[in-house]
């Protein structure tokens, strides 16, 4: 009689002898054991020398990625993706497709490990990883990553985008909300203490960024717009110093384009200077430059965009993020390297010392310098560079290399998030904005210094899943996923933890500022947050909303909290409350 045995992914699924059938169902994780089992069953079936054996592999490869490859908002114009592809029949390739463009190959080592970056564009990015085994089976992993921010908070003005349109509210003494006129809270009509549609703004905005009393935005075509205070030329539209606002001619009341910048993917608004990053990796700067914070090898203010000079930074890769502090600037490249320029007054550039008259340091750094965040001795022990590729050393995979994947900066402190969910900080720490110098630790032997002069790992984040870090003023926040709730019986994503300066209003109406030593969940009612924006003293967050019927993300709720001044929180009931730390919902006009 004929004997027929069939295989799937190297696993015997069915052997027929006459009318006898034996079925075996195995998971892909037990394929190696199954191959041996299959051989034994084949022996039981017997064999004819003139009978061919049909082997059919129908199981796709196993594709695993780290937590960096996830859906949601991103502050970086690249995704750093690492992981492994496994298959018992061998792996043929790993590719990615970005927004339906042609597939590009990712490099796999001998054990199927990969560690690479994928450049992203402004707005929504659909990334499809595709692993193919030698039998032609395919496993895909798809993520949607949004580059840009659809919410923003400045000194005391706030905004949100909905369907490309700008809704603004809060302080408007320089026209920073976008109304086209100046207002104050005492005005009976017109002051935007609740969200208002800014009709003069473009209707296709994809990202916004505010700080102090000025505002920036990027339209779908990559054009940058600015409005508000322009004392130092921080609007980038030429003819700086127009900020008196005693008459229309002295005030930038219109929302207008910045000339000379194309294909912008990111804006980084500072206190008196700004950075813009383009798709090509070029960094533009404008505004105050007394400490070289524009990075163009001068210390002269510029009211028009100047290009940051990376000529001497020969090891710099493609720049994928820019951030700004008070008088300093920072950039992250696609190698995970951090660069800084401008003021080093509070060890902003991480050189290991404070730069002031006592240390006889000239505090003007006019071009980018490398900030060594990660212990390179450890990384060099993991990998060795050759002319061809990165090779594994001591049997450690290249994915073990730690690198920075996101930056954020406050007034004078900097945080760096790595691909290992570690957070490093340096700079000013007088109010515990980096940590361990607050209400409990301050004055004790365990307290951290008022200035952290070199990048230092924050121990609290060990074994935490950090999605993003935020900073402004003298405070810091982290957005965490997979946080234990209900006494550890379940987990929740999108939980915000604050540390540093944190104000709370007591029952007598008095606001007290306590400096938090380490990240603390001060907002227990906020869950499933997927992005937030920090102003100098107030904040806005966006809650993820999911349409279960259509399996798609919806526009979620907005919440504000913190210092309420001239309507910065967007709710009439809290217009005159000094500090409000129970997050309140904010409704855009289209939601009323």
C-alpha positions as CSV (number, residue, x, y, z in Angstrom):
1,X,0.0,0.0,0.0
2,X,1.1,3.6,-0.5
3,X,2.3,5.6,2.4
4,X,1.9,9.5,2.5
5,X,3.3,11.7,5.3
6,X,2.8,15.5,5.3
7,X,4.8,18.2,7.1
8,X,4.1,21.8,8.1
9,X,7.0,24.0,9.3
10,X,9.1,20.9,9.7
11,X,6.4,19.3,11.9
12,X,4.5,16.2,11.0
13,X,0.9,17.1,11.0
14,X,-0.6,13.9,9.4
15,X,0.5,10.4,8.4
16,X,-1.8,8.1,6.4
17,X,-1.4,4.3,6.0
18,X,-4.4,2.9,4.2
19,X,-7.4,4.3,6.2
20,X,-5.4,5.1,9.4
21,X,-4.8,8.8,10.1
22,X,-2.7,10.2,12.9
23,X,-3.0,14.0,13.7
24,X,-0.5,16.0,15.7
25,X,-1.0,19.7,16.5
26,X,2.0,21.6,17.9
27,X,2.8,25.2,18.7
28,X,5.5,27.0,16.8
29,X,7.5,27.2,20.0
30,X,8.0,23.4,20.1
31,X,9.1,23.0,16.5
32,X,12.5,21.7,17.4
33,X,11.1,18.9,19.5
34,X,8.5,18.2,16.9
35,X,11.1,17.4,14.2
36,X,12.4,14.6,16.3
37,X,8.9,13.4,17.0
38,X,8.1,13.5,13.3
39,X,11.1,11.2,12.5
40,X,9.9,8.6,15.0
41,X,6.4,8.6,13.6
42,X,7.8,8.3,10.1
43,X,9.6,5.2,11.2
44,X,6.3,3.8,12.5
45,X,4.7,4.5,9.2
46,X,7.4,2.6,7.4
47,X,8.9,3.6,4.1
48,X,9.0,2.5,0.5
49,X,12.2,3.2,-1.5
50,X,10.1,4.4,-4.4
51,X,7.9,6.8,-2.3
52,X,8.7,10.5,-2.2
53,X,8.2,12.4,1.1
54,X,6.3,15.8,0.8
55,X,7.5,18.4,3.3
56,X,5.5,21.5,3.5
57,X,6.4,24.4,6.0
58,X,3.3,26.4,6.7
59,X,4.2,28.1,9.9
60,X,5.4,31.8,9.8
61,X,8.6,32.8,11.6
62,X,8.4,34.1,15.2
63,X,9.0,37.9,15.2
64,X,9.6,39.7,18.5
65,X,10.4,43.4,19.0
66,X,11.2,45.5,22.1
67,X,8.9,48.1,23.7
68,X,10.2,50.9,21.5
69,X,8.2,49.6,18.5
70,X,4.7,50.6,19.6
71,X,1.7,52.7,18.5
72,X,1.2,56.2,19.6
73,X,2.7,59.7,19.6
74,X,6.4,60.2,19.2
75,X,8.7,63.1,19.9
76,X,11.4,61.6,17.7
77,X,11.5,61.5,13.9
78,X,12.7,57.9,13.9
79,X,11.8,54.6,15.6
80,X,14.6,52.6,17.1
81,X,13.5,49.0,16.5
82,X,15.3,45.9,17.9
83,X,14.3,42.3,18.3
84,X,14.8,38.8,16.9
85,X,13.4,36.6,14.1
86,X,13.3,32.8,14.7
87,X,12.3,29.9,12.5
88,X,13.2,26.3,12.5
89,X,13.6,26.2,8.7
90,X,15.8,29.4,8.6
91,X,15.1,33.1,8.1
92,X,15.3,34.5,4.6
93,X,14.8,38.2,5.3
94,X,13.4,41.0,7.5
95,X,12.1,44.2,5.8
96,X,10.0,47.2,6.7
97,X,7.6,49.2,4.7
98,X,6.9,52.9,5.5
99,X,3.6,54.4,4.5
100,X,3.3,52.0,1.5
101,X,6.7,52.9,0.1
102,X,9.0,50.2,-1.3
103,X,10.2,47.6,1.2
104,X,13.6,48.2,2.8
105,X,15.8,45.5,4.3
106,X,16.9,45.4,7.9
107,X,20.1,43.6,8.8
108,X,19.9,40.3,10.7
109,X,22.8,38.6,12.4
110,X,23.5,34.9,12.5
111,X,21.0,34.3,15.3
112,X,18.3,36.5,13.8
113,X,18.8,39.5,16.0
114,X,18.3,43.0,14.6
115,X,18.9,46.5,15.8
116,X,18.2,49.4,13.5
117,X,16.3,52.7,13.1
118,X,13.5,53.7,10.7
119,X,13.2,57.4,9.8
120,X,9.7,58.9,10.2
121,X,7.9,61.8,8.7
122,X,5.6,64.5,10.1
123,X,2.2,63.2,11.1
124,X,1.0,59.6,10.8
125,X,3.5,56.9,9.9
126,X,2.4,53.3,9.2
127,X,5.3,50.9,9.7
128,X,5.1,47.3,8.7
129,X,7.8,44.8,9.7
130,X,7.8,41.7,7.6
131,X,9.8,38.6,8.4
132,X,10.0,35.8,5.8
133,X,11.4,32.3,6.3
134,X,13.1,30.1,3.8
135,X,9.8,28.4,2.9
136,X,8.2,31.7,2.0
137,X,6.0,32.1,5.1
138,X,5.5,35.6,6.4
139,X,4.9,37.2,9.7
140,X,4.0,40.9,9.9
141,X,3.9,43.5,12.7
142,X,2.2,46.8,12.0
143,X,2.4,50.0,14.1
144,X,1.0,53.5,13.6
145,X,3.3,56.2,15.0
146,X,2.4,59.9,15.0
147,X,5.3,62.3,14.8
148,X,4.3,65.7,16.2
149,X,2.2,67.1,19.0
150,X,-1.5,67.9,18.7
151,X,-1.6,69.6,22.2
152,X,0.6,72.4,23.5
153,X,1.1,74.5,26.6
154,X,3.2,77.7,27.0
155,X,3.6,80.2,29.8
156,X,-0.1,80.4,30.4
157,X,-1.6,79.7,27.0
158,X,-2.8,76.4,25.7
159,X,-4.0,74.8,22.5
160,X,-5.2,71.6,20.8
161,X,-5.5,70.4,17.2
162,X,-8.6,68.7,15.9
163,X,-8.9,67.7,12.3
164,X,-6.0,70.0,11.4
165,X,-7.7,73.1,13.0
166,X,-6.2,75.1,15.9
167,X,-8.2,75.7,19.1
168,X,-6.6,78.0,21.6
169,X,-7.2,79.5,25.0
170,X,-5.5,81.2,28.0
171,X,-3.2,84.3,28.3
172,X,-3.2,86.5,25.2
173,X,-1.2,89.6,26.1
174,X,1.0,89.1,23.0
175,X,-1.6,87.5,20.8
176,X,0.0,84.1,21.5
177,X,-3.3,82.2,21.3
178,X,-3.7,83.2,17.7
179,X,-6.8,85.4,17.9
180,X,-5.2,88.2,15.9
181,X,-5.6,90.7,18.7
182,X,-4.4,91.1,22.3
183,X,-6.7,90.5,25.3
184,X,-6.7,90.2,29.0
185,X,-8.8,88.3,31.5
186,X,-10.7,91.5,32.6
187,X,-12.0,92.0,29.1
188,X,-15.8,91.3,29.1
189,X,-15.8,89.9,25.6
190,X,-13.2,88.2,23.5
191,X,-10.7,86.8,25.9
192,X,-10.3,83.0,25.3
193,X,-10.7,81.5,28.7
194,X,-12.3,78.5,27.0
195,X,-11.2,76.9,23.7
196,X,-11.8,79.0,20.6
197,X,-11.3,78.1,17.0
198,X,-8.5,80.2,15.6
199,X,-9.9,81.0,12.1
200,X,-6.7,82.8,11.0
201,X,-4.6,79.6,11.4
202,X,-4.0,77.2,8.5
203,X,-6.6,74.4,8.4
204,X,-4.1,71.5,7.9
205,X,-1.9,71.8,10.9
206,X,-0.2,68.5,12.1
207,X,1.9,69.7,15.0
208,X,2.1,72.6,17.5
209,X,4.6,73.7,20.1
210,X,4.4,76.5,22.7
211,X,6.6,78.1,25.3
212,X,6.4,81.2,27.4
213,X,4.5,83.8,25.2
214,X,5.0,82.6,21.7
215,X,3.7,79.7,19.5
216,X,4.9,77.5,16.6
217,X,3.0,75.1,14.3
218,X,3.7,72.9,11.3
219,X,1.3,72.5,8.4
220,X,0.9,69.3,6.3
221,X,3.3,70.6,3.7
222,X,6.1,71.1,6.2
223,X,5.7,74.9,6.4
224,X,6.4,76.4,9.9
225,X,4.2,79.2,11.3
226,X,4.7,81.4,14.3
227,X,2.9,84.1,16.3
228,X,3.1,85.8,19.7
229,X,6.0,87.6,21.5
230,X,9.0,88.4,19.3
231,X,11.4,90.3,21.6
232,X,14.5,88.3,20.6
233,X,13.3,87.4,17.1
234,X,12.0,84.0,18.3
235,X,9.3,84.1,15.7
236,X,11.9,83.7,13.0
237,X,10.2,86.2,10.7
238,X,12.8,89.0,10.6
239,X,12.7,92.4,12.1
240,X,13.0,91.2,15.7
241,X,12.2,93.2,18.8
242,X,8.6,93.7,18.0
243,X,7.0,92.8,21.3
244,X,5.8,95.9,23.0
245,X,2.2,95.5,21.8
246,X,1.3,99.0,22.8
247,X,0.4,99.4,19.2
248,X,-0.3,96.9,16.4
249,X,2.9,97.8,14.6
250,X,5.0,96.6,17.5
251,X,3.2,93.3,17.9
252,X,3.1,90.1,15.9
253,X,-0.6,89.4,15.9
254,X,-0.9,87.4,12.7
255,X,-0.2,83.7,12.2
256,X,2.4,83.7,9.4
257,X,4.9,81.4,7.8
258,X,8.6,81.4,8.5
259,X,10.5,81.8,5.3
260,X,13.5,79.7,4.4
261,X,12.5,76.4,6.0
262,X,11.0,73.5,4.1
263,X,9.9,70.0,5.0
264,X,9.8,70.6,8.7
265,X,9.2,67.6,10.8
266,X,9.6,69.0,14.3
267,X,9.6,72.3,16.2
268,X,11.3,72.8,19.6
269,X,10.1,76.0,21.3
270,X,12.3,77.5,23.9
271,X,12.0,80.4,26.3
272,X,13.6,82.9,23.9
273,X,14.9,80.8,21.0
274,X,13.6,78.0,18.9
275,X,14.8,75.0,16.8
276,X,13.2,73.4,13.8
277,X,14.2,70.0,12.4
278,X,13.6,69.1,8.7
279,X,13.1,65.6,7.1
280,X,16.7,65.9,5.8
281,X,18.1,66.1,9.3
282,X,19.0,69.8,9.0
283,X,18.5,71.9,12.2
284,X,17.5,75.6,11.9
285,X,17.5,78.0,14.8
286,X,16.3,81.6,15.5
287,X,15.9,84.0,18.4
288,X,18.3,84.8,21.3
289,X,21.9,83.7,21.0
290,X,23.9,85.3,23.8
291,X,25.3,81.9,24.8
292,X,25.6,80.4,21.3
293,X,22.3,78.5,21.7
294,X,21.6,78.9,17.9
295,X,24.7,76.8,17.2
296,X,25.9,78.8,14.2
297,X,29.3,79.6,15.6
298,X,28.3,83.1,16.7
299,X,26.7,84.7,19.7
300,X,24.5,87.2,17.8
301,X,20.7,87.0,18.0
302,X,19.0,86.2,14.8
303,X,15.4,87.0,13.8
304,X,15.6,84.8,10.8
305,X,16.5,81.1,10.6
306,X,20.2,80.1,10.7
307,X,21.6,76.6,10.2
308,X,23.1,74.9,13.2
309,X,26.7,74.1,12.3
310,X,27.5,70.4,12.8
311,X,30.7,70.6,10.7
312,X,33.0,69.8,13.6
313,X,30.6,67.1,14.9
314,X,32.1,64.5,12.5
315,X,30.6,61.5,14.3
316,X,27.0,62.9,14.2
317,X,24.4,60.9,12.4
318,X,21.1,61.9,10.9
319,X,19.4,64.2,13.5
320,X,16.0,62.8,14.6
321,X,15.1,65.1,17.5
322,X,15.7,68.6,18.8
323,X,14.9,70.0,22.2
324,X,15.5,73.4,23.9
325,X,16.1,74.6,27.5
326,X,16.5,78.1,28.8
327,X,19.7,79.1,27.0
328,X,20.8,75.8,25.6
329,X,19.9,73.4,22.8
330,X,20.1,69.7,22.2
331,X,19.9,67.1,19.4
332,X,19.6,63.4,19.2
333,X,20.9,61.5,16.1
334,X,19.9,58.2,14.6
335,X,22.9,56.5,16.3
336,X,21.5,57.3,19.7
337,X,24.1,60.0,20.3
338,X,23.3,63.3,22.1
339,X,24.6,66.7,21.1
340,X,24.4,70.0,22.9
341,X,25.4,73.7,22.6
342,X,24.7,77.0,24.3
343,X,24.9,77.7,28.0
344,X,26.7,75.3,30.3
345,X,25.9,77.3,33.5
346,X,24.3,74.4,35.2
347,X,26.3,71.6,33.5
348,X,23.7,71.6,30.8
349,X,26.3,70.0,28.4
350,X,27.2,67.3,30.9
351,X,30.9,68.0,30.9
352,X,31.3,67.1,34.6
353,X,31.5,70.6,36.0
354,X,29.5,73.8,36.4
355,X,30.5,76.5,34.1
356,X,30.8,79.8,35.9
357,X,33.3,82.5,37.0
358,X,34.4,80.3,40.0
359,X,35.4,77.5,37.7
360,X,36.9,80.0,35.2
361,X,34.7,78.6,32.4
362,X,33.7,80.7,29.4
363,X,30.0,79.9,29.2
364,X,29.5,80.3,25.5
365,X,29.4,77.1,23.3
366,X,28.5,78.2,19.8
367,X,28.5,74.8,18.0
368,X,27.4,71.3,19.0
369,X,29.5,69.1,21.3
370,X,28.9,65.4,22.1
371,X,27.2,64.7,25.5
372,X,28.2,61.2,26.6
373,X,25.1,59.9,28.2
374,X,25.7,56.1,28.2
375,X,28.7,54.3,29.7
376,X,30.6,53.6,26.4
377,X,33.0,51.2,28.1
378,X,30.1,48.8,28.6
379,X,28.7,49.3,25.1
380,X,32.2,48.7,23.6
381,X,32.4,45.4,25.4
382,X,29.3,44.3,23.7
383,X,30.1,45.3,20.1
384,X,33.1,45.7,18.0
385,X,33.1,47.8,14.9
386,X,34.5,46.4,11.6
387,X,34.5,47.8,8.1
388,X,31.5,45.7,7.2
389,X,29.1,45.5,10.2
390,X,28.6,45.5,13.9
391,X,29.8,42.1,15.2
392,X,28.7,40.4,18.4
393,X,31.3,40.1,21.1
394,X,31.4,37.6,24.0
395,X,28.2,35.9,22.6
396,X,26.1,39.0,23.4
397,X,23.5,40.2,20.8
398,X,23.8,43.7,19.3
399,X,20.4,44.5,20.8
400,X,22.1,44.6,24.2
401,X,23.7,47.9,23.3
402,X,22.1,50.8,25.2
403,X,21.4,54.0,23.3
404,X,19.3,57.1,23.8
405,X,16.0,57.1,22.0
406,X,14.4,60.3,23.3
407,X,15.3,63.7,24.9
408,X,13.4,66.3,26.9
409,X,14.5,69.5,28.7
410,X,13.2,71.9,31.3
411,X,14.5,75.3,32.2
412,X,18.0,74.0,32.9
413,X,17.7,70.2,33.3
414,X,17.8,67.4,30.7
415,X,16.3,63.9,30.7
416,X,17.3,61.1,28.2
417,X,15.3,57.9,27.8
418,X,17.1,54.8,26.4
419,X,16.0,51.7,24.6
420,X,16.4,49.8,27.9
421,X,13.7,51.9,29.5
422,X,16.3,53.7,31.6
423,X,16.2,57.4,32.3
424,X,19.3,59.6,32.7
425,X,19.4,63.2,33.9
426,X,21.8,66.0,34.3
427,X,21.8,69.8,34.9
428,X,19.9,71.8,37.5
429,X,18.4,69.8,40.4
430,X,17.7,72.5,43.0
431,X,14.0,71.6,43.2
432,X,14.6,67.8,42.6
433,X,13.6,68.0,39.0
434,X,16.2,65.3,38.4
435,X,15.5,63.6,41.7
436,X,16.4,62.9,45.3
437,X,16.7,66.5,46.4
438,X,13.2,67.2,47.6
439,X,11.0,67.2,50.6
440,X,12.4,64.0,52.1
441,X,16.0,63.8,50.8
442,X,17.0,67.5,50.8
443,X,19.5,68.2,53.6
444,X,20.3,64.5,54.2
445,X,23.4,62.6,53.4
446,X,21.5,60.7,50.7
447,X,20.4,63.9,48.9
448,X,21.6,64.4,45.3
449,X,23.4,67.7,44.6
450,X,21.7,70.9,43.4
451,X,23.5,70.4,40.1
452,X,24.1,67.0,38.5
453,X,27.2,67.6,36.4
454,X,27.3,64.4,34.3
455,X,24.5,62.2,32.9
456,X,23.3,60.0,35.8
457,X,20.9,57.1,35.8
458,X,17.8,57.6,37.8
459,X,17.3,54.4,39.9
460,X,13.6,54.7,40.2
461,X,13.0,53.5,36.6
462,X,14.5,50.0,37.1
463,X,12.0,47.4,35.8
464,X,9.5,50.1,34.6
465,X,8.1,50.4,31.1
466,X,8.7,54.0,30.1
467,X,7.0,55.2,27.0
468,X,8.0,58.9,27.1
469,X,9.6,61.6,29.3
470,X,8.6,65.2,29.6
471,X,10.1,68.3,31.2
472,X,9.6,72.1,31.5
473,X,10.4,74.7,34.1
474,X,11.6,72.9,37.2
475,X,9.4,69.8,36.9
476,X,9.5,66.4,35.1
477,X,7.0,63.7,34.1
478,X,7.2,60.2,32.8
479,X,4.5,58.3,30.9
480,X,4.5,54.6,31.9
481,X,2.8,51.5,30.5
482,X,2.0,48.2,32.1
483,X,1.5,49.8,35.6
484,X,0.1,47.4,38.3
485,X,-3.3,48.3,39.6
486,X,-5.9,46.7,41.9
487,X,-3.2,45.4,44.3
488,X,-1.3,44.0,41.4
489,X,-4.1,41.9,39.9
490,X,-4.2,43.9,36.6
491,X,-2.2,46.5,34.7
492,X,-3.0,49.8,33.1
493,X,-1.2,51.8,30.3
494,X,-0.7,55.5,30.1
495,X,0.0,56.5,33.7
496,X,1.7,59.8,34.5
497,X,4.3,60.2,37.2
498,X,5.6,63.6,38.4
499,X,8.7,64.7,40.2
500,X,10.4,67.9,41.0
501,X,8.5,71.1,41.7
502,X,4.8,70.2,42.3
503,X,2.2,72.7,43.7
504,X,-0.9,71.8,45.5
505,X,-3.7,74.0,46.9
506,X,-4.9,73.1,50.4
507,X,-8.3,73.5,51.9
508,X,-7.6,77.1,53.0
509,X,-6.8,78.0,49.4
510,X,-3.1,78.4,49.9
511,X,-0.8,76.8,47.3
512,X,2.2,74.9,48.7
513,X,5.0,73.7,46.5
514,X,6.6,70.4,47.5
515,X,9.6,69.2,45.6
516,X,9.0,65.5,44.9
517,X,12.1,63.3,45.4
518,X,11.1,60.6,42.9
519,X,8.3,60.0,40.3
520,X,5.0,59.9,42.1
521,X,1.5,59.2,40.8
522,X,-0.1,62.5,41.8
523,X,-2.9,62.1,39.2
524,X,-4.5,58.7,40.0
525,X,-7.7,59.5,38.0
526,X,-5.7,59.9,34.8
527,X,-5.3,56.6,32.9
528,X,-4.7,55.6,29.2
529,X,-2.9,58.9,28.5
530,X,-1.0,58.8,25.2
531,X,0.5,62.2,25.2
532,X,0.8,65.4,27.2
533,X,2.4,68.9,27.0
534,X,4.0,70.8,29.8
535,X,3.8,74.6,30.1
536,X,5.8,76.5,32.6
537,X,3.3,75.9,35.4
538,X,0.3,74.1,33.8
539,X,-0.2,70.9,31.7
540,X,-2.5,69.3,29.2
541,X,-2.9,65.6,28.4
542,X,-4.7,63.6,25.8
543,X,-6.5,60.4,26.7
544,X,-6.4,57.5,24.2
545,X,-9.8,56.6,23.0
546,X,-10.6,53.4,21.1
547,X,-13.5,52.6,18.8
548,X,-14.2,48.9,19.7
549,X,-16.7,48.6,16.8
550,X,-14.3,49.7,14.1
551,X,-11.0,48.8,15.8
552,X,-9.6,52.3,15.3
553,X,-8.4,55.1,17.5
554,X,-10.7,58.0,18.1
555,X,-10.1,61.6,19.2
556,X,-9.9,61.2,23.0
557,X,-10.6,63.5,25.9
558,X,-8.4,66.4,26.9
559,X,-7.5,67.2,30.6
560,X,-5.7,70.2,32.1
561,X,-4.3,70.8,35.6
562,X,-1.8,73.1,37.4
563,X,-1.6,76.8,37.6
564,X,-4.7,78.5,36.4
565,X,-4.0,82.0,35.0
566,X,-6.2,84.0,32.6
567,X,-8.0,80.9,31.5
568,X,-4.9,78.7,30.9
569,X,-6.9,75.5,31.9
570,X,-9.7,76.2,29.5
571,X,-12.6,75.9,31.9
572,X,-14.6,78.9,33.2
573,X,-15.1,77.3,36.6
574,X,-11.3,77.3,37.2
575,X,-10.4,80.6,35.6
576,X,-9.5,82.3,38.8
577,X,-8.2,79.3,40.8
578,X,-4.5,79.6,41.4
579,X,-3.6,75.9,41.5
580,X,-5.8,73.0,40.3
581,X,-4.4,69.5,40.6
582,X,-7.5,67.5,40.1
583,X,-7.4,67.2,36.2
584,X,-10.4,68.7,34.6
585,X,-11.9,67.8,31.2
586,X,-11.6,70.4,28.4
587,X,-14.2,70.5,25.6
588,X,-13.5,71.9,22.2
589,X,-16.4,73.7,20.5
590,X,-17.0,70.8,18.2
591,X,-17.6,68.6,21.2
592,X,-20.1,70.9,23.0
